[in-house]
Amino acid sequence: MMNQRLGALRSTILCPLALLTFGACASPSPVSEDSAALVDGTTDGPARDAAANDASIDAATEPADAAADAGASSDTGASSDAPQTDGGAVSDGSAGDAAPVRLLDRYALSARFPEGGTYDPSQGAFYVGSLGDGTVHRVDGATGAERVVFTESAAGRWWTLGMDVDVARNRLWVCAMDDRSPSPRQGHVWVFDTLTHRRIANVALSAAAMDATCTDVAVTADGRGYVCDREQGRIYRVEVGAAPTVFARSAALSASLVGQNGIVVLPDQSALLAILYGPPSLARVDLRDASVRTVTINGRFSDLTPLAGADGITFANGSAYVAFTSKLIRVTPTLADWSRADSTNVDLPNGMTDVIATPAGLYLLNGQAVRFALGTATDPFALVRFVGML
């Protein structure tokens, strides 16, 4: 148990200080019945398969997927510039006379330690992962009904982390890790058909670099996935049906404590934005020439909560929104090339791990990754609509 928890700590928050301070950690305690204040200001009780090893396709791609490849894709599963609204009514993106989906203010989650998530506007549904057991969960946006749509059967201690939706191709991309300490840990990208939830690809990033890990993925309009690596200063490019490659590497993608933890595509498809957990920073990665530079931020880009860092990122309303453990920070470029930006921030309840853009506003995910790493008591896991001003 000690080795498992130390491994979890390193790959979840990678903080040497925590290792020195806490040493061996107990198993996570049962969910607490008396939760902390929610984001809206209220209180509420909450042997790996051979195909993966050589980065081959886990299952043949559906013919429909190949046809969809000819179409255009949005850069993320959520609207990039949609205004935040109070009504919560959003189109489900389907053709014909389907009724719009009205999103709820709060979704209680059964997923254990959901570190990352995304929203699929074509289905009106959220997806979240789990550090607890590596499952993938679908949450109906209209009803809140949650179900497990995938469980990995290959041997390993699986985590599911960041994810993104390619709406045009009906694909869900998921970062997965087999964290069997000691290292090397194995990073994978799983790709699912969102209509059937059948896994159509299982790409082992070891084909690009033997020590590759996977923390988040962002999909561009051409259907390619870009994956950030928390432990190495690299970004990988992944295509369904092809071996992964190293797309970019730079010292600006590495941090002294904890590296890349989130990635998003800019709406104009010119670049990626990657966040580093600690010390927190923001990097712009050019999609044309793979050049990398750190964004100079005027204003706060930090969280003083112990072991806190930049944990999730999305794009909406012309700005990047970054979820820290106890803060939400909006970063708005002052120059079009994202060489400089301004920031504003607002306090959040402790335990946030991701922020998800939807046509009806931002949703915050309290995946409580630090508590997972330390084995401490948790609050109920939930997705909550952000109703503050930022």
N, C-alpha and C positions, 0 to 999 in steps of 0.2 A: 504493500500500500504506500509506503513511504516513497519508493521509486516512482510509482504511478503519479503521486501527487506532485512530486518535484518536477516530473516531466510535464505535467499539466501546467504547472506554474510557469515553466520556461517557455512553453509554446503558446500559452494564452496571454501572458503579460511580459514574459522574459525580463524580469526585474531581479538582478542579483541582490539588491537590498532585501527584497522579500525572502529570498532563499536564506540569507544570513540571519534574518530576524525571526522567521517562523519555523525553519527546519522542516521536520515531518509534519504533515497536515492530516487531519482526520477526514473521513468521508463527509460529503455534504450532509448537513442536517435536513430533516424533513422540512417541507415548506411551512413557513410561519403563518399563523392565523391572523396576526395583527400586522398588517403591512404598513409601509411608509406612505406618506402622502403621494397621490398620483399626480401626473403632469397637469391635469386640469384643475388641481388645487383641492380636490376632495381627498378623503381617506377611505380606504376600503380594505377589509380583512386580508390580499391574495396571499487455411493456407491461401491469400490474395490470388485472384485468377491470373492465368498466364497472359491473357489479352491485355490486362491492365499493365503488366510489367513491361510490355513492349509498346505501350501507347497505342494499341490497336483499338478498333471499334468493339465495344462490348456486345453490341447487337447491330444487325444491318440497319442502315437508315431507311426509314419509311419512304416509299416513292413520293408521297405527298411532300416530304421535306425537301427533296431534290427540286421539285417544282417550285416550292416556296422560295428557294435560294435565288431565283431570278428576280424576286421582288425586292422592294426597299424595306429597311428596318428602322425602327426608332432606336435611339441610342440607349435608352433604358426602358424598363417596364413601366415607368411612371412618366406622366407629362412633364417635360422639362421646364415649361414656362407657364404652367397653369396657375391661376391665382388661387390663393387659399380662400375657401368659402366656409360659411357657417352652416349652410344647408346640408351639405354632405351628399347631395345627389350628383352622381356622375354617370356618364354613359358607360355601358359595359363593352363598348367597342365592337359589338357584333353587328352583322348586317340585318336588314329587315326591321321589324317593328318590336324588337325586344325591349322590354322595359328597362329604364336606367336603374343602376344600383345605387342605393342610398347607404353610404357607409356609416357604421356605428361610431360612437365616440370612444368606446373601449372594447377590446377583445381579450377576454381571459384566455390564457394559453396553457395547454397541458404539456407542450414541448418543454423539456428540461434544459435550462440554460441556452435559450435561443440566441446565439451570438450575432447572427445576421439574418436579413430578410429582404424581400422585394415585393412589389405589387404588379399584378398582371391586369391592365385595364380591359383587355379583350375578354377576360373571364370574370372580372369583378372579384378577384381573389388575391389574398396575400399568401406568400410562402415564407416559412421560417425553418431554420435548421435546429440542431441540438448538439451542444458539447457533451451532453449527458450520454447519448447513445448513437449519434450519427444518423438519425432519421431525418426525413424531409416531410414537413407538414404543410397541408393546404388549409387556409382559413377562409371560409366564405364571407365575402365582404358585406353581404346583405343580412345574413343570419348569425354570423359568428361561429357557425359549425366548423369544427376542426377535425381533420382526419390525417392519419399517416399515409402518405402516398408512396413512400419508398423506405425500405430497410435494407442495408447492405448485409449480404449473407457471407461474404468473404471474411476469412479470419483477420482479426485486427481489433484495435481499440479506436473506433471511428468517431470523428467529429465532422459535423457539417457547419460551415462558416458562411462567408459572404456569397451572395447569389445575384443574378440579374436575369431579366426576361427579354427574349428576342420575340417581340409580338408578331412581326410579319411572318416568321418561320415557325411560330408556335413552339418555341423552345425555352426551357428553363435551364440556365447554367448554374452549377453549384460547385463551390470549392469544398473539397473534402480532404481530411488528413487521417492517416493511420498513425497514431501517436503511440508507438511501442518503444518506450525508452529502454536502453539508451539509444541515442540517435544513430544513423540518420532517420529522421521522420520522413514519411512518404506523402508527398502532395499529389492530389488527383483533381481532375476536373470531370464532373459528371454532367452529361447533357440529357435532358428528358424532353419527351413530347408532352406538351401541356394539355393536350386533348385526351391522351390515354395514360399519361404518367409512366409510360414505358421508358426505361433508360436506353437511349440510342447510341451513346458513346461513353466510354470510361477511359480517359486519357491520363496516363501516368506521366507526371512532369519530369520524372527521372530520365526520360528520353532526351530532355533538353539539358538537364544538369542533375547529376546524381544526388546532390543535396537539396534539391528544390522542395520548398514547401508552398502551400497555397492558403492565402488568407481572404482574398476577395477577387472577384472577376467582374469586368465590365465589357459589354458587347457593343461593337460598332455597327453602323448601318450596313456594312458588307457581310455581316454575320460572323465576324471573327471575335474571339474572346481574348481579353488582355488580363493577365493574372499577376497580382503583386505577391512578393515573397517577403515574409516578415523577418526571416533570419539572414537573407542575403540581399544585396542591393541590386536586384534584378526584377525586370518585368518580362513575362513570357507571353508569346503569342500562340493561340490555340485555334485550330480549325477542325471541324468535324471531318474525319476521314484522312487526316494528315498528322504527322508527328509534330509535337510542339517544338518551338524554337525560342532562344533567348532573343527578345526584341530590343531591350535596353538594359544597360548596366551603368551605374554611376554611384560615386560616393554620396551624392545628394539623395540617394534612395536607401541609405543606411543610417542608423542612429546608434548612439553609444549604448543605449539600454535596450529599446524595443523598436524594431524597424516598421516597415509598411504594414498598415492594418486596414486600409480601405482605398478604393479606386473608383473613379467615375469618368465617363466620357463627356466632354463639352458638347453642347447641342450642335455646334457647327462642324463637329467631327475633326477639328484641327488638332486636338490634344487630349491627353488624359490628365486628370488631377489625382495625385496620390498623397495620402496622409501617412505620416510617421507617428507612432504612438508616443515614444518618449526618448529624448525630449521632443515635444510635438513640433512638427513642421509640415509645410505643404509644398509639394513639388509639381511642376508642370512638365509633362513628357510629350514632346512633339510627335505626332503620328506620321509625319512625312519623313523626318530624318532621325528619329529616336533620340534627339538631343534632350537633355534634362537640365533644369535649373530650379533652384529654390525660389519660391514666391516670397517676396518681402512683404510682410504684413504689418500694417500700421494699426496697432491696437492689440488687445489681448488675444492670444492663441495658446491658452494653457488652462489647467484645472488643478488647483492646489490640494484637492482631496488626495489622501494617501494612495499611492499606486495608480492614480488616474492618468489617463492619456487620451489621445485622439483615436476614437474607436470605430466610427462609421461616417460615411459621407454620401450625400446625394446632391442633386442640382435642381433648383426651382427658382423661378422669379428672377433670373439673371444672376443668381448667387449660388455659391456652394454652401451647404449647411453641414456642419461637422458636429457629430455627437461625441462629447467627452463624457466621462463617467458621471459627472454632476453638472454639466453645462451643455447648452446648445449654442454654437457660435456660427454666425452668418459671416461669410467672407465674400466681399464684392470687389471685383477688379476695378482699379482706378485707371489702368491702362488696358487696352484691348488684348494685348499679348500676355496678360496675366503675369507680368514681371513684378507688379506691385498691386496690393489690394488693401482694403480697409476691413476692419472687423467690428462686430457688435456681439454681445453675449447676453444670455439669460441663465439663471440658475435652474437646475432640474433636480428631482429626487435622485439619490444615489443609485447606481447600478445600470445606467443606460449603456447600450452597446451598439445601437444603430439608429439611423433616422431614415425614413422611407417617404419618398414623394408620391403623392397620388393627386388626381385631378381635384380632389376635395380638401387638399391641404397636406401637411406633414404629420407623420405618425412616428412615435418614439417607441423603441423596443428596449425593455429593461431585462436584458439577458443575464446580467449580474455575473460577468465573466471573472471578475476579481474574486467574488465569493466562491465560484466554482474552483478556482485555482487554490484558494486557501482552505476550502472545505468548511466554510462558516455557514450559519443559518441564512436562509433566503426569504425574500418576500414573494408573494404570488407573481408569476411571470405574466406579462401582459403587453399588448400593443395599445397605445393610448394616443388619441388625437392631440396634437399640440395646439393649444388655444391661446397662447400668450402672444405678445408682440415682440418682434425682433427686426 
